């Protein structure tokens, strides 16, 4: 068996033809409009919710207007991703826009709360395709090395949506109608369809992949059941009621079955292998917790502004301005710092601490707190979210291989969405309970219940026309409800703070910022002291695989042209005993060293120039990277992916080993990776295979071929394969008095009457049928008057069956 290239290369299907910058930006406009719709919608609706509830009634179901949308988005996201792979991402992205617009129009026409919740779910189905479709299309349009600057455009859209959404929702609610909070999506969606349809050109070769419907169903049922437990527990039903207990059991069982089902399918929604990375798992937990805290704060803080302070819907949106601008500033600042020094672990920890403190600061909101003070108190929450949100995606994408980038990015969105839906449901139940308890305490249980269960419709405007006693009790109840929400958010944020400490500082992949070239200097001066920074990394060589971000660092003291750093595995552990070889562009070896027990290494170069650094370690794929070195040391961290082994046994249906069986390993694109044969004991073995998904095909004489999927994860995998028997039957057709009969027609029919095969005897009168399963067959021979006879095959031995034809 041979090992192919020493580095990972993208398969031909994933390489997009070059495109002009103009065409990419035109396509990006359509994608950004589509994603802007999905980001904007919940925020517009959140500001209009008090007026919607006052018009349609059903305050107790308020959280479901948001939860139905979020749940549908979470369930639809992986399905849209698979449909894009099967039928084209552009078409699926445009279809998602159409579904979203249909849900928007119907939501605006809703006549009661039940209709609104149902149509919001339809909106969410479309929104799931908008987010995942846009991210996948960006992967098609833009090479990985240029993808960062385009993703920065998308990152900048989030604060704009968070700022503009509440303001636009409030303006439309005050000056038009709450129904325009949904109708406003129609012109934006039409523009997105027009730009995408006319301005986007994709050349994606589709990969046929089976949709994991079972996994999607189990995940949807589990998430919905879990959300119902959080929403109904203690409000609709007691926590120990049979309804809540049954829902909890359904949630646990379906989510456990989902995990099991994902390990059994070839194209899972969430590949289980991703969670073997500690950083990946931690990032998903952070996404879940931040999503819960963020959506809870954004959806319930406007309640305080409108009901307690009498602010308009537009003014209530202003409450979130410091929160969003604080998040925007932190995201931009930390992004620049990470680009410069490659350090990121500290930021989620800082964010968890600040977010916890920011939530607790919101307890200072009182019935008589002014608008400006209320707005300023949200700044801490925004700062904390800014430290965490961007870095969860960064940690996630740095923890997986390129082939899993789409699934990993979708996982962040999925966990954030699920966290948001559960957070709104749980915090919403806390809000409703505290509001109802306060009203019941001051107005009596009957009056308190009628004001929260939909019996009496109370809009923010109508509240201030009620008697002073009722108004004071309602304002106090809303304030207490918001206090319950922020305490719950603080608990979630503190949990995120604790989880953030588990992140490992795994070196980032990709090119770091190139330093300015050094000014020419005389040899004597150059030998005396280092000149201006000149070291940089030119990027990966052709076929280069995963490696970390090289960073130019100041030497202390100056040591000349030195390359040093850390050699690690994809899990962040040091690759001990890794061998590093430095060669020039002509292929001459210039230096060689081994990494220490801590993964550290150091190599001295002859001087400034371009070099190739090759890193290899037992059990890992070797990697090669091109480095441009100046007069100052270069810090470079190669990351080696695991090299897997595959062993196994080929046996027949009776458990006996099958010698000399041909074993072929192919990748997902059908290319043969390696091949071999089994020994006398039926054993086979391959080594040096890259981690990933493969197909293992086995064939042998007198047996039927078999193929199975195999998942290699950097360790040795053992697979036993059973070959079904391929029975053979043959014989001689003879005529009485003439002996063997040539050119006789022989037909083989199975027990169900199906013709299995037809052949003609040779000059010696013989015939043969092969590759047959066990069972009963009928052989019909003709040439003279036909003769039919029955034969039973045992599926193991070759059978002889002669037939005599009469005159």
N, C-alpha and C positions, 0 to 999 in steps of 0.2 A: 504494500500500500504506500502511496506517495502523498506527501503534503503539498498543497498548492502554494499560492503566493504567501509571503511572510506577513502580509498585512491585509486587513479587510478592505474590500473594494465594493462600491455600490454595483448591484447587478444592472445590466443594460436597461431593464425596464424602468428603473428609478431615475435614470439620467434624462433630464429634460433638455430640449434643444435650447440654444442661447436665445434670449429675448432682449429687446431694446428696453432701456430704462423707462421710456415713455409708455410702452405697452404694459409694463409691470405696474406703473403707477395708476394707469387707467383701471386695470383689474383691481388694484388695491382699493380704489374708490368704491367700487361695487361691493367688495368684501367688507369694508369698514361701515358702509351704510347698513348692510345686513346685520353685522354684529352690533352696531349701534342700536338697531331696533330691539334686539334681545336684551341688551344692557339697560336700555332706557325704560322699557315697559313697566317693570315692577316698581321702579322709582316714581314714575308718573302716577301710577295707580295708588301707591302708598300715600301720597299727599291727598289724593281725592277720596280715600277710603271713608273718612268720617261723613262726608256728604253723601257718598254712595249708600252707606248703612242707614243714614237718616232718611233717605228716599225709599230704599227697598226694604229696610228693616232687617232684623236678624243680627244684632250685635254679637251674639254668642258665636256666630259663624264667621265673624270678621276675618279671622286668621286664615280661613280656607280659601278666600279669594286669592291670597298669595301662595298658600300651600299647594293648591291644585295645580297652579302654573308650574311651581318648582318641581313637584313630583312628576308631572308629565315630561318636563324637560329632562329630568334625570333618567327616566325610563326610556325616552326616545333617543337620547344622545348616542349610545352604542349602536342602535339599529341604523340610524342615519349614516354612521361611519361605515358600516358594512355595506349598505346599499350604495354608497359612493364608490367603494372598491369594485362592486359588481357591475354597476350600470353607468358609472361616470360621475365624478364629483361635481362638475358644473351643473348637470341636470338635476342632481339631488339637492344642490344648494338652492337652485331656483324653485324647485318643488317645495322645499321647506319654507321659502318666503311666501309662496302662495298659501300654504296651510296656515302660516302665521297671520297673514292678512285676513283670511276667512274667519279665523277665531277672533281677530280684532273687531271686524265689522259686526259679527254676531254678539260679542260682548257689549258693544255699544248699544245694541237694540234690546238688551235683556230687560225683562219686566219684573223679575223677582230674583232673590238671592240664589235660588237653586239653578236657574238658568245661567246666571253670571258665573257661578263656580264651574258649571259644565263647559261653558264656552272658554273660560280661562284655561281649562285643561287642554282644549283644542289648540289654543294659542301656545301653550307650553310644548305640545308635540312639535309644532313648527320651530319653536325657539331652539329645541335640542339640535335640529339640523343646521341652524344658522351658525352656532358656535363651532361645532366639530367640523362642519363643512368648510368654513373659512380657514381654520387652522390647517386642515389637510390640503386645501388649494394653495395656501402659501408655501407649503412644503413642495408642491409641484412647480410653482412659479419661480421660486428663488433658491439658489444654491445655499447649502448650509452656512458657508462662510459669510454670506451677505444677509442672512436671515435676521440677524439681530437688529439691524437698523429699521427693518420693516415691522418687526414685532414691537419695537419701541413706539411706533405710531399707534398700534393697538393698545399698548399699555397706557398711552396718554389719553385714549378715549374714555377709559373707565372713570377717572375723576371728572371729566367733562360731563359724562352721562349722570354721574352721581350729583353733580352740581345742577346741571340743566334739567334733569328729570323732575325733581321736586318743584323747581321754579316753574317749569312749563305746566306740570300738573296742576299746581296751584292757580296759575294764571287762567288756564282753560276752565277750571272749576268755578272760579270767581266770575269770569267775564263771558263764558259761553254755557257750558254744561259739563257735568262729570262724564257724560257720554263721549265728549271730544277727547278725553284722556285715552280713548281707544281709537277713535276715528283718525287721530293725528298720525297713526302708523300707516295709513293708506297711501298718502302721497310719498312718504319716505320709502315705503316698500316698493311702490311703482318705479321710483327713481333707481332703486337697487336692482330691480329686475331689468330695467332698460340698459343700465351700464354693464351689468353682468352678461346679458344676452348679446349685446353688440360689441362690447369692448374686451371681452375675455376670450382668449384662445388657449386651450389646453391640449397637450399632446400626450395624455396619459394612456398607457397601455394597461387595461384592466386586468386585475388578478382575480381569478375565480375563487371565491371563498364562501363556504357555507355559513349562513347566518346562524348564530347561536340563539335560536328562538327559545329553547328551554331555559338557558341562562337568563335571557332578558325577562322571561315570564317570572322565573323564581325571584329575580332581583326586584322586579316591580311589586310583586305580592309582598315580599319581605319588607320593602321600604314603606309601602302604603300601610301595612299592618302596624309597623313600628310607629309611624306618624299618628295613626289613630289612637294607639295606646297613649302617646304623649299628649294628644289633644283632648281626648275624652276622659282620661283618667282624672278623677276628682271633680269633674264638671258635669258631663253628661251621665257618667256612671261612677260609682265608688271604685277605688283602686282594686279592691278585692272582689268586685262583682264578676259574674261568670263571663260577661262580655269582654271585659278588659283582660281577664286571664286567658280566654280563648285567643284573642288577638295577639297577646304576647307569645303564646305557644306557636301560633301560625308564623309570627315574625321570626322566631328563633329557628323553627324547623326549616322554613323556606330559605333562610340565609345560610344555614348549614348545608342544605342540599345544593344551593348555588355554588358554594365553595367546592363541594364534591364534584358537581357537574362541570365546573370550569377545568378541572384536572383531567377530564375524560374526552374533551372535544379538541379537534385540531385547530380551530380558530376561536378561542375563548374571548369573551368580551373583555375580561381582565386577566391576562396571562398570569397564572400563579407564580411563575418564576420571577416576576418583577418584585414580589414581596420578599424574596430572599435577601434583597439589599436592605440593610438597616436604614440607610438614609432615605430610600424611597418610601418605606413604610412610615417612618417618622413624618415625612413631608405630607403624606396623605392624612395622617391624624391631625396635623396642624391645619390643613385645608378644611377638614371637617369642623374643627373647633372654631376657627376664625369665621367660616361661613355662618355658623350658628349665631355667634356673637354679633357679626356685622349686620346680617339681615334683621335680627331682632331689634337692634338699635335704630336702624334706618326706618323700619316700619312702625315703630311705636312712639318714637320721640315726637313726630308731628301731632299725635293725639294730644300730648301735653300742651303744645303751643296753641292749638285751635280750641280745645275745650276749656283749658284753664285760663289762658291769657286773652282769649277772645280774638286771637290773630286770624287773619284771613288765610285761606289755603296757600296763597302765594307767600305771605309772610312766614308761614310755618316752614316753607322750604328753605328760607334763609337760615333757619336754625342749623342746617347741616353744612353751611358754607365753610366755617372754620374746620370742621371735620374733614371735608373733602380736600380742601387746599392743604391742610396738614399732611394728609396721606400723599397727595401729589408731590409736595416738596420732598418728603422723606424718600419716596420711591426714586425720584430723579437723583437725589444726592447719594443714596446708597448704591444706585446703579453705577454712578461715576466712580465711587470708591472701590467697588468690587472690580470694575474694569482695570483700575490702576494697580491694585495689590493682590487681587485674586482671593481675598479673605471674605468669608460670608457667614461663618458659623455664629458670630457674635450678634448679628442683627436680629434673627428671630428671638434670641434670648432677651435682648433689650426690648424688642417689640412686645413680647409677652408681659414683661414687667410694666411697661408704660400703658399697655391696653388695660391691664388689671387696675392700675391706679386711675386711669381715665374713666373707667366704668364707675368706680367708687366715688369719684369726684361728682358724677352726675346725681348722687344722692343729695347734693346741695340744692337741687331744683325744688322750690317750694311753690305754694299757691301764689305768693306775692312776688316771685322772682321776675325781674324785668327781662324784656326781650333780648337786649344786648348781652346781659350777663348769661342768660340761658344759652345763647349762641356761642359765647366764648368758652363755656364749660365743655363743649363737645370737642375742643381741640385735642385733648389728650387721647381720646378714642381714635381720632384720625391719625395721629402720630404713631400710635401703636400698630394699627392696621397696616400703615405704610411700610413699617419694618418687616412685617411678616408676609404679606400677600405675594409680593414679587419674588421673594426668596424661596417660597414653597415650590414655585414652578422651576426656579433655577436649580434647586437641590434635586428635584424630580428628574429633570432632563439630564443632569449630570450623572445620574445613578443608573442609567440604562444605555443599552446599545442603540445604534442608529435605527435598526430595524424595528425597535419597540418605541420609537419616539412618539408616534401618533397615539398609541395605546396609553403611554405614560402621561402625555399631555391631557388626553381625555379623562384619565383617572383623576387628575387634579380637579378638573371641572366637575366630574361626577361626585366626588367626595365633598367638594365645596357646596354643590347644589343640594345634596342630601343633608349635609349639615345645616344649610340654610332653611330647608323645609322643616326639619325636625326642630331647629331652634325657634322658628316662628311659631310652630305648633306648641312647643313646650312653654316658651316665654309668653305666648298668647294666652295659654290656659292660666298661667300665673297672673297675668294682667287682668283677665276677666274675673278670676276668683277674688283678687284683692279689691277690684272695683265693686263687685257685688257685695262682698263682706262689708265694705265701708258704707254703701248705700243702705244695706239692711240694718246696720248698726244705728244709722242716723234717721232713716225714714221708715224702718220696718221691713220685714222680710218680703211682704207682698209687693210693696212699692219698689223695693230694690230689685226683685226679680223681674218685674214688668219693664223696668228701664234697661235691662241687659239681655233679655231673651227675645226681644223683638215685639213684645206686646205694645210698647210705646216707642214711637220713632222720635229720636232726639238728635237733631242736627246741631252743629256748633252754633248756628244762628238762632235756632229755636231755644237752645239752652238758656240764653240770656234773657228770654222772655218769661221764663218760669219763675215761680216764687223764690225769694232770696234763700230760704231754707233748703229748697231742692237744689238750687244752683250751687250753694256752698258745699252741700254733701256730694254732688256730682264732681265738682272740681277737686275736692279732697280725694275722692275715690280714684279719679284719673291720675292724680299725683302719686298716690300710693301704688297704683298699678304700674306706673313707670318705674317707681323705686324697686318694685319686685322684678321688673325686667332687667334693670341695670345690675342688681345683685346677682341674678342668674347669669348675666353676661360676664360679670367679674369672676364668677366661679369657672366659667368656660375659659376665660382668658388666663386665669391662674393655672388651669390644667395645661393650656398651651405653653405657658412659661416653663412648667416642669418638663414637658415633652421636648421642648426645644433644646434642653441640655443634652439630649441623646444624639443630636446631630454630630457627625464626624466631619472634620475639615478635610474632605477628600479633594485633592487638587482639581481645579476646573479644566475641562478640555477646551481646545481651540486656541487661536492665536491671541497673544496679549498685545498691548499697544507697542508699536515699534518706536524706539527712541530716535531722536534726531541724529543724523550722521555726524561723526566727529570731524572737526576741522583738520586739515592736513597739518602735520607737525614733523619737525626734524626727528631723525632717529634717536638722537641723544635725548631730546626732550621727551620723546615718547617713552624711552626706557626709564626716565627719571620719575615720571608721574603719569597717571592716566589722563586722557583727554576727555572731551565732552562725550556723553553717552553715545555709543555706536552699536551696541549689541541689540539684535532683534531676531525675531523668528519669522522666516519667510512663509511659513505655513507648511502643511503636510506635503511630503513628496508624493509622487503618483502612487496611489494604492495605499497610502498611509492610513492606519486604523485609528483607534482611540488614543488620545494622549492629552495631557493636561495643558493648561495655559502657561506658556513660558513667560517669565517676568524678568525684566532687567533690574538688578539690584545694585546698590552701591557697595563696592568691596571694602571691607574693613579687616586688615589693611589692604591696599592695592596688591593684586596677585597676578595681574596680566590676564591673558585669554584663557579663562577656565570655564568649563561647563560642569555644573553640579546640580543636585536636586534629589528627588525622592522617587524610587521606583515602587509602584503599588499595584495591587490588583483592583478589579472593578468594584470590589467591596470595601476598598480603602485600607486593607491590610498590607504591610510591607511585603514586597516580593523578594524574600531573602535568597541569597546566592544568585541573584540575577546577574547576567554577564552583559556588559555594555562595550560595544566596539565602535570606535570613531574612524570613519574613512573619508577621504576627500572625494571630489566629484569625479575623479578618474578611477575610483575604486581601490585606491591604495590604502592599506591599513595604517593609521597614524597613532592609535592608542587603544588600550584595552584595560578594563578594570572590572571588579565585581562589587556589587552592592553589599553593604554590611547587614548585620542582623536587623537594624532599624530601617533598612531600605535605602539608606543614603549612599550616594556615589559622588565621585569627582574625577574629571578628566582634564588634562592640560592640552590645549591646542597649540600648534606651531606659531599661530598668529591670527590676524584678522582674515576672514574669508568665509566661504560657504562649505559646510560639512554635512555629512549624513551620520546620524547616531542610530545604531542598531541595538535594541534591547531584547534580550531573550532570557527565559527562565523555564525550568522544567515544569511541565504541566500547564504552560501558558503559550499563547501564540506570540511569536516574535513580532516586534514592531520596528518600523523605520521612520525617521523624521528628519526633515531638512532644517538645519539651523544656520542662521547668518550671525557670525560672531565678530564683534569689533574689538576695542581695546579694553573692554570691561567684562567681568564675568557674567555669564548667562545662567539663570536659574531655570531648569526645565524638568518637569515631572512626568515621565512616561507612565501610562496606565496600561497594564497588560491584561487582556481578556483570557479567561480560562480555556485550556485546550483539553477536550474531553476524550475519554476512551469508551469504546463500545465493544462489549463481549457478549457471548451468548451460546446457546445450544440449539441446533436444528434437529428435531425428532419427528418421527411419524406418528400416526394416530394410535399406535400401540406403545408409544413411549420409547421406541428403539432409536438410537442416533442414526442420522442420515449422513453418510460420508460423501465427500466430493460434491456437495450442494453448492451452487453458485450464489453468493451473497453480494448484493449491489446496494450501495448507499447513494441516494440522490437528494438534492436540496429541494427547497420549495418551488424552484423554477424548473425542475425536471432535469437539471444537469447532474451527471454522474460525478460524485465526489471521490469515491473509491470503490474497489471491488475485490473480492477474494473468494476462496473456497474453504469448505469445512474439512477438518482432518478426519482421521479414521474414527475418532470419538464423537464426531458431529459438532465439535467446537469451532468457533470463529472468533477473531479478535482484530480490532482496528484501534489505532491510537493517533493522537495529534489532530483530532477533528475539532473545528471551532464549535463553540456553544451555539445551539440553535435547534430548529425543528428540521427533521429529515424524514425521508421515507425509506424503509428497509424492505427490499424485495429479495425473495429467496426462491430458487427453482432447482429441481433435481429430476433425474430420470425416474420414470414410473411414479412420479408425484405431480400433483397440480401446484402451480406457482402460487405464492402468497406474498402479500405486501401489507405492512403495518406502519403507522406513524411512530416516530421516536423523538423524544425531547431530550437533548443533551444540555447539561447545565454546568459544565466545567469539571465534573467528577466522572468516575467510571460508572457506566450504565450497563446493566446486564439484561438481555432480552432473550427469552426462550421462545422459539417459533415452532409451531406444529404444522407440518405439511400434510394436507389431506392426500390420501392415496389417489393416484391416477392409474386406474386399472387399464389393462390392455387385453384385447381378445383377438385371436387370429386362428387361422386354420386353412384347410384345403377344401375346395369345392370339387367334388368328383361325380362322375356319371357312371352308372352301372354299365359295366362292360367296356368303358373307355378310359377309366382312370381320371387323373386331374383334368379339370375343364378350364381352359383359358377364356378370358373375356366374359365371364359370367358376372352379372350384376348382383351385388350384395348390398342389402339395406338393413340398417340397424335401427330399431324402434324401441323407445323406453316403455316403462309400464303404463304411462299415461297416453300412449299412442303417438308421441312426438317422434319425428324422424331425427335421429341423432347424427347419422352419417350414411353416405352412399359411396361405394367404391366398386372397382372392377378387378377381378382376379388377374394375376399376371400369367406369363406363359406356363408357369408350373402350377397354376390353379390356386395359388395362395392369396389370402387377403388379411388385412390387419386394421383394427380400430384401436386408437390410443386415447389417453387422457380422459378416462371414463370414471365416473363416480360409482360407488357401490350400488347394487340394485338389480332388478330383474329386467332383462332385455329380450327382444324377439329378433332373430336373424332370418331374413328372407333372401333366398338366392333364386335367381331365375336365369334362364338360358335355354333350358328345357322346361317342361311343366314346373312351375315354381314350387318350392318347398319352404315351409316356415317351421322353425324350431325355437324352443325357449331355452334361455341360459341365465344363470344367476352368477353375478360377480361379487367376490368377497372384498374387493377394494384393496387387495394386497398383492396377490400373485398374478402372473400373466396366465391367462386361461387359453387352452387350445380347444377349438370346436370345429370339427369337420362336418361337412354337409354333403349328403349324397342326393344327386338328382336322378330321377327315373325318366324313362321314355314316355 
